[in-house]
Amino acid sequence: MRKLAIAILLGCSVAVSMAQDVPVVPEPITPILTSTCPTQVLGAFTATGLICTDLQAGEACIGNGLVEATAREGVSDFRFSQIGDKTPLTNAGEIRLRTLDAPNPLWSVVQAENNILTSGGLTNLSAKMLAFGDVTLLDDGDVAQVVIEEGNQRTATVLAERGLIIRTKPDPSGGATWQLLAGEQVIVSGQTVDKAWLRVNVPSGFGGSGWVYAYYMDVAGGQETLPFVDVNSPPPTAIAPPPPPEYGTMQAFKLLSVNTDPSCIETPDSGVLLQSPNGMLEEMKIRVNGVRMEFNGTIFLQAQANGELRVSVLEGAVFFIEASGRVTANANTVGIVNMGSNLEPLSPVTVVPLNLGNLAFLPASLLPRTVALLLPEGVVTEPAIAETTEEPTPEVVTTEAAVTTGVTGFATATPQGFEAATVATEETPTEAPTSTGTGSLVSTVYGEVCGGEPLSISQQAPDFGFSADVGGLWTAATGTNITIEVLGGTFQENLGDFIRLLSVQGIVAQSGDQQQLTTTFTQDVRFSASFSSKAGDTLLITIRCN
């Protein structure tokens, strides 16, 4: 495997070593070395915020410092070495951030959107991930061994490093309908006569089929086993895609970090910050140094060989999964597991109060959601009241400002999860009917719908795909009756529905070719709401409780 290294400081880069087959990098600007740790660290985090913008799901970016990375087995054309470099996180076998042992003590930062499976089986959610300081991450994920061979349908894996677009026809001019990730597995059911394109099942809530370049797909059993098909061939019998492994690539990893030199005051220790998305109703599953855990909130991970794995809970809660059962670590506590020489767990988890110390200097500004524990002194905070559940309830802390004023960017803690506060629009319809239903319908984006005026949403359809997802994740209580109406959008006949509500278990409700859907929920359910559309459509949606 090829190993590359680049030194970077505050947006400037200095070549350290480079394989000969890599293009020559333009001569960099000479960096200005700083003499104080806080200045270096602040500059590194500031540079990362400016450089690592518009990260896609599953993508990692080098924001600053000296980074050495090697590709995961089977991945070719891997390059992750220079400031601003981006790569699918699943392509990396090992990422090493060097700070304390660098020729000049630079501060290294890698930022990523890590696709992590949830406890309920959701696969399309990304946690914000920040690794900084002196850290080594070694992939320890499970490899999916599922191979489907049913009739003419086969499992195929995406080989393209930056993923692959599914198109409406086997031609580059075909419209983009879905984006596959690197390493993702899908079902293929045929090939064109020139063997250049494969027909695949679209892994979305609406399903259907589309076309991808055959060159970038690895077909189980070989491409030659697939029949020849074209756009007029009968559609394949729908079968479920293979389930993802319990812990995928970089969802499980070995972590080694080094504590900061005590002389570097006002500087955080090296480690990894993880923050779950806003409004999560389920925990995200990770395995670190063999320790299984599920978290919802913000956590900071550190680990030393012959030392400890420390999981500091800054917001929300972590549930450690042990042979004896689940152990809960709430906000403002730290879970500790003793580590052996090979970073293997030697003890059960112990939960103790968190001493914030230099964790107060963690890069909170790079997180999508504000964490009250990391706010500067003088900001008043108060614990949120959470409902009692079977498990000890996460002790969530939120800012008073966020609760009383709804300032954009602050997190609001609710029993349904963490929600980013938003500013309501000033437009108020005259003589608007009220949603007087006694049920409950909650969106992670818009909050509770029942009991007030109908919810009106205007949303632009994405640039690719057959549908637009609206409102994030929804939760409906048993007996709630709702009506959804949509103006705009485009009915896609191959999808079969204008409006579709989809849970992990399957379709909750569907409207066919109608632009109105009325349904009563027979049980508590979490779902996403999808609306048929094409690129550029404007959707005007009204949702009310009856």
N, C-alpha and C positions, 0 to 999 in steps of 0.2 A: 504494500500500500504506500502511496505517496504521502510524505509529510512535509508541510509547509510552515513557515513561521514569518511573522511580520511584527515589528515593534511600532506601536502607535501611541502618541501622546497629544491629547487635546486637539484632535482632528488632524495632526501631522503624522507622517509615517516614515519609518526608517527600515530599509530592508535588512533582515538578519541572515536568512538563508532561503534559497528558492531552488526548486527542481529546475533543470535546464529546459524542460519542455514547456515551462510557463512563460507567457508573453512578458516582455520587459516592462516594468512599471516605470512611468514617468518619474523623473527626479523629484523627490519630495521637498517641501519647504523645511528648512531646518527648525526643529522644535525648540521652544524656549523652555528649558528645564526649570522647575520650581523647587524650592528648598523646603517647603512645608507640606506635610501629609494632607492636611485639610484642603489646601489649594489644589493639589493634584487630584484628590478624590472628587471634589466638586467639579473640576474641569472635565474629568472623565465621564461623570454622570451627565453633565450638561451636553457634552459632545454626543453621547449616546442618544439623548433625547432629540437632538437635531438630525442625527444621521439615520437612525433605525426607525424611520417612519413608514407607514403604510405596509406593515408586515401582514402577510397573508396567513391564514390558518395553517399551522404546522411548520412555519418558517422561522429560521434563526438568523441573527444578524450580529456582526462584530461591531461594537460601538467604540471600543478604545483598547489599547494595550497590546501585549504580546500574546498571541493565541496560536496554539499548535493543534491541528485536528487531523484525524485519519478517518477514512471512509468505512462504513459498515461493509461487511463481506458481500460481494456481489454487486456493489455500486461502483460505476466507472465515471470518469470525467468529474471527479469530486474536487472542488476548490473552495476552501473556507480558510482564508489566511489574512486578508487585508481589511482595513477599515471600510465598512460599508458592504462587505461581502455578505450575501444572503444565500441560504441553502435550506432545503427541507431538513428539518431536524431528524427525521427518520433515516436520512442518508449518512448521518454521522455515527461512527462506531465509538470514537473517543474525542472529547474536547478538553483541552488543557489550557487554562488561563494562568499565565505566569506573571507574577508581580514581584514578590519578595526576592526571587532569585534572578530577576532580569538584570542585564548589564546596567541599566539605569532603572531605579525602582518606579516603573510606570504602574498605573492602576488599570487593570484589564476588566472589560465588561462585555458580556454577551447577552443579548436580549432575544426572547423567542416567544412565539405563540404555540404552546405545547398542546397538541391534540390528546386529550385524556378521556378514557372511558369513564362513565359515571356508574354509580352503584345500581341505577335502574336500567343500564344498558344503552344510554344515549352516547352516540359516537361523534357528533358534529359540533362539540364544544371545545374551546381552547382556553387554557389557563395562561395568564401572563407569567412568564418565567424570566428571572434576572439572575445571572451568575456573575460574580465579581470577585476581585481580589486574586487569591492564589487557590484555584479550584480545579479539580479533575473530575470529569463526568465520563463514566464508562457505561455504554449501553448494556443493560441486563434484561432486556425485554424478551418475552416469549415469542417464538416463531409460529405463525399459523400453519398448521399441517393439514388443513381441511382441503380436500380436492373433490369437486363435484363433477360427476360424469353421468348425466341423466339424458338419455336419448342423444341428441346432437349438441347438447349444451355442456360447456366445460368451464372450470374456474380459470381465470386469467389474471395475471398480476401486472400492474403498471410499472414499467422500467424507466420511464422518462424522469429525470432528476427533478424537474419542476412541475410534474404532473402532466395531465393530458386532457384535452377538450373533447367531449362527445358532441358530434355534429348531427344535423338532421338528415344528411345524405352523405354518401361516400365520395366527398369532393371537398377540397379546401374552401369552396364558396358556401358550403352548407352552414346554416346558422348554428351558433354555439348553444347547446342546451344544458350542459353540465360540466363541471370541472372535477376531474379525478385527481387524487393526490398520489404522489410518488409512493409506491409500495402497496397501494390499495388493491383489493381483490374484487373482481366483478365477474358476472356470468356472460360468456360469449356464446353465440348460437349459430354463427356462420361467417363466411368470408366471401369477398368479391372474386370474380373469376380471375382477375389479375393478381389476387392474393395481397393486394395493397391495403385493404380495409377489412376490419372485423365489425360484425354487428354485435352490440352489447346491450344488456339490460341496464337502463338508467337507474341508479340506486337512490332515487328520490321518493318522496311520498306518493307522487303521481305515477311513478313507474314509466312504462313505455320502453322503446328501444331507440338506439342511435348508432353512430359509426365513429370508430377511432382508427388511427394509423396502426396497422399490424406490426410495423417495425418496432414499436415501443411497447409491445405486449408479450408476455411470456405465457403461453397457453399450456395448461396441464395436459400431458399426453401428446403435445405437438399440434401446430396449426393445421397440419395435413389431415387431422381427424375431423375437421369441421366441414360441413357441406357448403356448396356454393349457393349464395343467395343474392338478391338485389332488393331495391326499395319496394318492389311489388310483391315480394315473397310473403307468404302468410306469416303473421307474427308468431314468435316462439311461445310455448307454454310458460307462463310465469312461474319461476321457482325462486325461493329466497336466496339471497347472497350468503356466502359463508360467514359465520359469526366471527367477529374479531377475537384475537387472543385476549385472555383476561388482563394481561399487562403487556401492552405493545411496546414497540421501539421507543426508547427514552421515556416511556411511562414507568418503566422500571430501570433503575440505574444504580451503579456504584458511585458513591460520593466521597471524595477526600478533600478536606479544606484545611487551611492553615490560619491560625489566629494571628491577628495583626500585631506587629511589634509594639510593645507597651509604650515606646517612645513616640509612636504616631498617635498623638492625642486627637480627639474629636474625629475618629475614623472608625467605620464599622468593621467588624471581623469579616473575613472572607466567608462566602456561603452562597446559598441559592434562595431567592425569594419566589414564592408561588402565590398567585391570587386567583381564585375562582371567578367566573364571570358574574356580572350583576344578575340578581334575581334567581340564582340557582336554588332549585327545590330538592336537589339530590347532591350527594357527596361525590367528589372526584377521587378515583382510585389510583394510588401510586404504590410502588414498592421501592424502598430506599435501603440499600445494604441488606437486603433480605427481610426488612421489616415492612409488613403490609399495613397500610393505613388508608383511611378515607377522610377527606377534608372538605370543608365548605367555609371559605373565608380567606384569610391571609396568613401564611406560615413562612418561617425562616428556618432553613436546614443547614446544619453544620455537622461535620464528622471527622474524627481522627482515628487512625489505626492505633490499637492498644489504648484507646481513649473512650470517647462517647459519641453516639449519634444524638444530637440535640434538635428537637422540633419545637421551636418557639411559636406559640399560637398568639398572633397579634390581633386577630379578629375571627369570630366564629368559633369553630371547634374542629378537633381532629379525633377520629375514632381509630384506635390501634386494634388490629385484628390479630388476636393471639389464640393459641390452642384452648386456653381457659375461657375465652369469650372476648367481648369488646371492652377496651379501656378508654375512657373519655378524657380528653384534655381540653378544657374550655379556654376562652380568651384570657390572656394575662397569666397563662401557665406555660410550662415547658415539659415535654415528654422526653425522658432520657433512657437510652438503651446502651449498655456497655458493649464495646466493640473489641474484636480480636485483632490479631496482626494482619489478617486478610480482610478486614472490614466485615467480619461475620458477627451476627448478634450473639452475645454471651449471657444475656439476662432478660427477664421480662421488663416491660416499660415501667418506669417510675415517673409519676407526675408531681411536680413541685411548683411553687409560685415562681413567676418570672421576674428576674431582676433585670430591668431594661438596660441599664448601663450604656455601653456604646452602641446597642441596638437602636438607640434614639437617632443615630446618624445614618440609618438605612435610607436608600434612595426612594423615599415615599413619593417624590414628584414624578417618578417614572411609572407609578402604578395607575391604572385607570380609575380606581376607586380610592378615595381618601380613607386612611385608617386613623381613627381617633387617637390611638395609642402613640402614633408617630407625629401628632400635631405639635407645633411649638408650644412652649410653656405659656400659660395665660389664656389658652383657649379652654372654655368651660366644657366639660364632658359629663355625661350621666349615663348609667346603664339603662339599656332598653328592657322592658318587661316582656318576657317571652312565655308562651303557653307551656304547661307541663306536658311532657311526653313520656313514653316508656323509658327512653334513655335520658340521662341528665341533659337538660337543654343547654345549647351553647350560650355562654355568657357574652352576648354581643354588646359592644360599646359603640355608641354613635354620637355625633356632635349635636349639641343643642341647636346650633345654627342650622344644621341640615333638617332637623325636625320642625323647627318653627318657621323657617323661611323657604325651605325647599331650594337651596342654592344648588345650581347645576354642578355636578361633579362630586358631591358628598354622598355617602352611602346612607340609606335609611334601613334600619334593621326591622324586619317584620317576621312573624312566625313563618311566612312563606319563603323567606330568603333575604338576600341582600339586594337592594334596589338602588340604582343611581337616581338621585333626585333630578327632576326636570322642571322647567318653567312652563306653566300653562299658557296657552295662547289667549289673547285678549278677545278673540272673536266669540261672541255669545249669540246663538240663534234666538230670534224672537219667538215667543209662544212655543218653545220647544217642549215636547212631551217629556215626562220623567219616567225613569226605569224604577217602577215601584215594586218590582218583584222582591220576594223575601229570600231568594236564593243568593248564591255567591259566585261571582265570576271574576277572577283576579288575573291581571296580566303583569308580567315582570317589567314591562315598559310603562303601562298606563295605570296600573293599580286596580282597585275595585271598580267594577262597572255597575253592579246592581245598587239600587237605592238612590240613584241620582239621575242626572240627565243622560240620554243616550250618548255613547262614545262615538265621536266623529273623527275619522282618520283620513289623511291624505298622504299617499305614499307613492313614490316612483318605483316602477318595476326594475329589477337588476338588468345589467347589460347582457346577460346570457341566462338561459334556462326557460322552462315552460311556466314557471310560477313565481310568485312573490310571497315570502313568509312575513307575516305581520304580527306585531305585538309580543314578540319573544315567546316565552313559555307561558301557557295559560293553565289555570286551575279552576275547575268547576265543582261545586258541591252537589251531592245527590239531590234530585228534585228540581234543580234550577232549569228554567225554561228560557231560552234566548232566541232572538231573531237577528240574523246577519244579512245585510243588504250591501251590494257592491255596484257602483257605477264605474264605467271604464273597464279597462282590462280587455283581454281577447280570449274567447273560448277556444281552447286547443282540443280538437276532437279526439286526438290520440290519448289525451289525458282522461277524458270522460266526465270531468267535474269542473264547474266554475268555482265552487267553494269546497274545500275538504279540510276536515279536522282530523288530525292523525296523532295517535299516541304510540308509545313503544309497542303496545300489543297489537296495533293495527288501526283501521279506519274507525273513527268515533261517529262521524256523521258526514254526509256528502250531499251536494245539491244537484248533481247531474248537470244539464245545460242551463239551469235556472240561476239567476243572479240573486236569489234570496234563499235563505236556509233558516228553518225554524226547527229546533230540536229540544228535547228534554233529556237531561243526563240522568241515567238510572243508577249511577254510582259516582263516587268521588273519582275524578280523573284529571290527569295532566296531559296536555296536548299542544301541538303547534297548529296554527291556522294558515293554510295556503290558498292563494287566489290565482286562478289561471290568468296568464298575461304573456306579453312579449316585450322585448327590450324597448324601453322608452315610454311604455304605457303609464298613465297616471290613474291610480286607483283611489276612488272616493268610497270609503267604507263606513257604514253605520252599524253599531252593535248595541242592542238594548236587552234588558231583562224584562220578561213579560209577567 
